[in-house]
Amino acid sequence: EKLCNMRLLPAIGSLRRLPSVCSWCRNIHTDIQTSFSPDLVTKDKYNGITVDLNITQSLTSEEFRTILSDSIQKWRNQGMSAIWIKVPILQSHLIPEAANQGFEFHHAEHHHSLLKLWLQEDKEDLTPRFATHQVGVSGLVIREDTGQVLAIQDRNSQFNLWKFPGGLSNLEEDIGDTAVREVFEETGIKSEFLSMLALRQQHKQPGAFGRSDIFILCRLRPLTFDIRPCSREIKACQWMDIADVQKRSGFSAFMRKVTGMAMYGIKHGFQDLDIKYEEMESVYKGLRYKLYHRPVPSDTQIR
């Protein structure tokens, strides 16, 4: 029968979906019913197995339960450390079956969730949690000629305080690019990234989805000066004399501290404050990264 041709059988699934298959094929090729297609499975350097269900047809709960149970036993016998299953949101009906066999959520985002099962019960599970921190970036935009900084009041904040424009960094977005983007989106001011000035780490921050928070302050040079604030996000926005920040109310301790740094920089130069970067070649072929550090004295040789 044509349906007996192995090329017509699905990569994953039950032969029960092919009622015309002969009993000979059912007996000879039972491995198709009890294992994942090699196309779906990859092994990582930590001796873990990843099953990506994004690249297969939908499975019924019964089919998935059988395949998964047999695969867990096989990989445990082979000494694998963990199993990861990437589940598309449209196949979420499979998640209860995985949970019943010991899987837990590692994380979920956009169109899929990632489940994990630690197999080596006699060893500690050293798998790192998903992202422990969110990264925020703020732009300290300084007009050195007038001694002014760009300050805003956030329309959606519970605190009626002045601050510097900024927001969360996007995936694969450089720190300086985040600062420039956020300043433009919130104030309409175009600017140029010059350096990092400070980094704040805070835990248990409300609204951070249970993540710790890293907040990076960048020094920016304004390229335009006419303010066009975003009415949806910004309640007030203005160029403000740096000295006034130290005198007026409505400023946090953070604002007072960093504007004090800005005053020092304008008076003495920013060479003692700036944390700049250089591009480096990564150990991963074809990739580069930015290494942020204080400048090394020019008369010092580094190898």
N, C-alpha and C positions, 0 to 999 in steps of 0.2 A: 504494500500500500504506500501511496505517496507520503502519507503522514508519518510513515516510519522513517523517512529520511531525517537523519539527525540534524541536518542544516535547517530544518523547518521547526525544530523544537526551540522554545524560548530559553534565554540565558539563565533565567531564574524562574522557578515556578513548579507547579505540580503537573504531572502527566494527566491528572484527572480532567484538566481542561481540554484534553484532546480525546474525546470519546471513541474515535475510530482507531486509536493506536492499538496495535496487536499486543497480545500478552507477552510475546517474546521480547519486544522492545521494553515493555514495562519491567520485566525481570532483569534484563541485561543492563539497563541504563538507570538504575535507581539512584545513582550518585547525583543526578541532576535534581532530584527531589530533596536532597538533604545537604546541599552545600551551595555557597554563593559562587557566582561566576567569577573567575580570576580577574575579569575586567573591573570588578567592583572592589577588589581587595588590594590593599597596599600594606607593606610592612615598614615601620619607621626604625630609626637608629636606636630607639629605646626598647626594641623587641616588642613593640605593640602592633596591633592589627587595626586598620581602619577600613570600614565598610561604608562606601558612599552610595546611598540609595538614590541620589539625585540622577544617576545615569542608568536607571533601569525602569522598566514598566512597573506599574503598581502591583503590589502583592496583597493577597487577602491575609487577614490575621492568622488564619489557620496555616497557610503556607509559610508565612514568616516565622511563626512559632516553631514549626518543625525544623526548618532550616537553621534557625538561630540556636536551638537547643543542641543539635548535632554539631554545629560549628563551635560552640562554647566548649563542648567536651573535647573535640579534636584539638583546638588551640591550647586548652589547658594541658592536655597530654603532651603537646609539643613544647611546653615550657614557656609559652608566650606570657608577657607581663600584663597586658591590658587589651581590651577591645573597645574601639571607638565606632559608633554608628552615627553617620550623618543622615538625618531624617528630613526630607522636604516637608514643608508645612502641609501640603496636600496629601501626604501619607502619614499624618499624625495619628491615624487610627492604629498604627503599629507600636506606638510608644507604650501603651499599657502592657502589651505582650513582652516588650523588652524589660519593663519595670518588674514584671512578675518573675523574670529570670535574673534579677539582681542589678539591672542597670540603673544609673542615676543620671540626672541632668548635669552636664558640665557647663554649657551655656547655650543660649539661643539668640539669634539675631536675623532680622529681615525674613528670609524665606526658608530657613532651616533651623533645626536644633541639633546639638551634638550630645550624644549619650555616651556614658563610659561605664565599663565594668572592669574592676581590678581583679586579675586572675590569681595572683600569687598570695594566697591567704596567709601563708607563713611569713610574709615579709610586709614591712610597712609600706603603705601607699604614699609614694613621694610625688605623685602627679601634682603639678602646680595648679592652683585655681585659675579661673579665667581672670582677665584684667583686674588688678587690685586697685588701680588708680584711674581717675579721669584727669585729663590735662587741660587746664585753662591757660589762656595767654592774654595779657593785657598790654596795651601800648601807652607808654609815657611819651607823648608827643611834645617836644620842647621847642619853643621859639627862643633861641639863645639871644637873638638881637633885642627882643623886648622883655625877656625874662618871664615868659608866660608858658603855661601848660594847658593842654586840652582836657577839660573835665566835664563829666556828665552826671545826670541823675537818672537812674533806671526807673522807668514807668512801672515795671512789674515787681520791683523789690519791696520786701517788707520793711526795709530800712530807708529812711529819707535822708540818705547820705550822698555826698559827692564822691565820685570815683573816676578811675580812668576807663576809657572804652576797652572792651575785650570780650572774650567768650571762649567756648570750647574748641580745641583743635580737631580738625577732621582727620580721618584715617589717611595716612600717607601724605600729610601736609606738614611742611617744615614750620618750626616755631615762628621764625620771622614772618613767613607768609601768613600765618594765622593772625599775628598782630596787625599787619598791614590790612588784611581783609576785614577784620572786625572793626577797626577804626573807620574804614571807608563805609562799611555797611551801617554803622551806627551814627556817624557824624557827617558823612560826605566828604571828609578830608582825605586827600591822597597823601601818602607818606612813604618814606624809605626806611627800611630796617638798618640799624647801625650796630646794635649789640644787645646782649642780655645784661640786665643789671642785678636781678635778684630772683630767688626761687623760694616759694613758700609751700610747705607741706602741712596738710590739715586732715585729721581723721574725724569720723562721725559727722560729716557735714550734711545737713539736711538737703534733700533734693539731689543727692549724688548717687542714688540707687544703691546705697550700701557700700559704695566704693570710697576709698580715701581720695583726697584731692591734692594734686600738684598744680600750683599756680605760678606762672613764669612772667616776670616783668621785663619788657623789652624797651629799649630806647629807640625812638623813631624821630626822623627829621621830616617836618611837614613840607610837602611840595605844593599844596594849595592851602588857602586860608579862609575861604568863605564856607561857613558852616551850613549844612543842609541835613539836619538830624532826621532820623527815622522816627516818624510820629507813632508808629506801633510800639516801639521799644523804649524810646527816649522821652523823658519828661522835660528835661532841661539840658542845655549844652552850651558851653562858652569857653573862650580863652580866658584864663584866670592868672593873675599875677602870682608867682610862686610864693612870694612873701605873705600873701593873704591867706594861703592855705595854713600857714603856721599860726595865724592869728584868729581866724574865723571858726565858728562852731560848724557842725555838720560834716566833719571830716573824721575818718577812722584813724586809729593809731598807725595803720598800714600806710594810709595816704600821707600822714605827717612825716613818717619815717622816710619814705621814698622821695618825697618832694624836698626833704632835707638833703638827700643824696644829690638831687638835681641842682639844688642851689650850690652845693660844693663843686659839682662838675662845671657849672657855668663860670664859677669864680676861678677855679684852679685847673680846669681841664678834666676830661673824663678818662684819661689814661690810667688812673688808679682804680676806676670803677668798672670799666667795660670788660665784659666777658665775650670775646669774639670767637669766631670759628674758622676752621680750615677744612676743606674737603679732603677726605682720605679714601683710599681704595680698600674695599672690604675684602675679607678672606673668601667671601662668597663671590664667585666669578660673575663679573658684569655689574656688580653693585658697588655703590659708593655711599659714604655717610659723612655727616658733619660732626666734627669734634670741637666742642666748646671748651675754651680754657682761657685763663689769663695770659697775656703776652709774656713770652720769655725775654729777658733782657737781651738786647742785640749783641752784646759781647760774650754771650754764653753759647757754647756749642753743644748741640744735642744730637746724639746718634740713635 
